[in-house]
């Protein structure tokens, strides 16, 4: 992750982690909105983004926030109704997850297998 920044600044990584927290909140809202009312989905986003573990990880230089964000969108895409580019987007999220944390390759493959079983 450090190699993608051209400024070699920790501030860039911290800003990226904060953006990932925002995207994580959006993904949780989209997932929660499928089965909950809008008010409960907003409460779910507030509880998830104000979680001390997630908040503290966004202040450090780590990959937990981007991994959590990619995994939420992986689950969102996996459980979404079929659409034309679903396989392509799922593949991109799996590549992103596996390149950051290789153990997510096994988790995502198992999730796909169990979902279509």
C-alpha positions in Angstrom: 0.0 0.0 0.0 2.9 2.3 0.8 4.3 2.0 -2.8 1.1 3.4 -4.3 1.6 6.8 -2.8 3.8 9.2 -4.7 4.3 11.5 -1.7 5.7 8.9 0.7 3.6 10.5 3.4 1.8 8.8 6.2 -0.9 11.4 5.9 -1.9 10.0 2.5 -2.4 6.6 3.9 -4.4 7.9 6.8 -6.6 9.9 4.4 -7.1 6.7 2.3 -8.0 4.8 5.5 -10.6 7.4 6.4 -12.1 7.2 2.9 -12.3 3.4 3.3 -14.3 4.0 6.5 -16.8 6.1 4.6 -17.0 3.4 1.9 -17.4 0.7 4.6 -20.3 2.7 6.0 -21.9 2.9 2.6 -21.5 -0.8 2.0 -23.0 -1.7 5.4 -25.9 0.6 4.7 -26.5 -1.1 1.3 -26.4 -4.5 3.0 -28.6 -3.5 5.9 -31.1 -1.8 3.7 -32.0 -5.0 2.1 -33.6 -6.5 5.2 -34.1 -3.5 7.6 -35.9 -0.2 7.4 -33.9 2.9 6.6 -33.7 4.1 10.2 -32.3 0.7 11.4 -29.8 0.7 8.5 -28.6 4.1 9.5 -28.2 2.9 13.1 -26.2 -0.1 11.8 -23.9 2.3 9.9 -23.4 4.4 13.0 -22.6 1.4 15.2 -20.2 0.0 12.7 -18.3 3.2 11.9 -18.1 4.2 15.6 -16.7 0.8 16.5 -13.4 1.7 18.4 -11.5 -1.0 16.6 -12.4 0.2 13.2 -11.9 3.9 14.2 -8.5 3.3 15.7 -7.3 1.2 12.7 -8.2 4.2 10.5 -5.7 6.3 12.4 -2.8 3.9 11.9 -1.0 2.8 8.8 -2.6 -0.6 8.3 -4.7 -2.7 5.9 -7.6 -3.5 8.1 -9.9 -0.8 6.8 -9.4 -1.6 3.1 -9.8 -5.3 3.8 -13.0 -4.8 5.7 -14.3 -2.5 3.0 -13.5 -4.9 0.2 -15.0 -7.8 2.2 -18.3 -5.9 2.7 -18.6 -5.2 -1.0 -17.7 -8.8 -1.8 -20.6 -10.0 0.3 -22.8 -7.3 -1.2 -22.0 -8.4 -4.7 -22.2 -12.0 -3.9 -25.7 -11.8 -2.5 -27.0 -9.2 -5.0 -29.4 -10.3 -7.8 -27.7 -11.5 -10.9 -26.5 -8.7 -13.3 -24.2 -8.5 -16.3 -20.9 -7.6 -14.7 -21.3 -9.4 -11.4 -18.6 -12.0 -12.1 -16.1 -9.3 -13.1 -16.7 -7.1 -10.0 -16.6 -10.2 -7.8 -13.3 -11.1 -9.4 -11.9 -7.6 -8.8 -12.8 -7.7 -5.1 -11.3 -11.2 -4.7 -8.1 -10.1 -6.4 -8.0 -7.0 -4.1 -8.6 -9.1 -1.0 -6.2 -11.8 -1.9 -3.4 -9.4 -2.8 -3.8 -7.6 0.5 -4.5 -10.6 2.7 -3.9 -14.0 1.1 -6.1 -15.9 3.6 -9.1 -14.1 2.1 -8.7 -16.2 -1.0 -9.8 -19.2 1.0 -12.6 -17.3 2.7 -14.0 -15.9 -0.5 -13.8 -19.2 -2.3 -15.6 -20.9 0.5 -18.2 -18.2 0.6 -18.9 -18.5 -3.1 -19.1 -22.3 -2.8 -21.5 -22.2 0.1 -23.6 -19.5 -1.5 -24.2 -21.4 -4.7 -24.5 -24.8 -3.0 
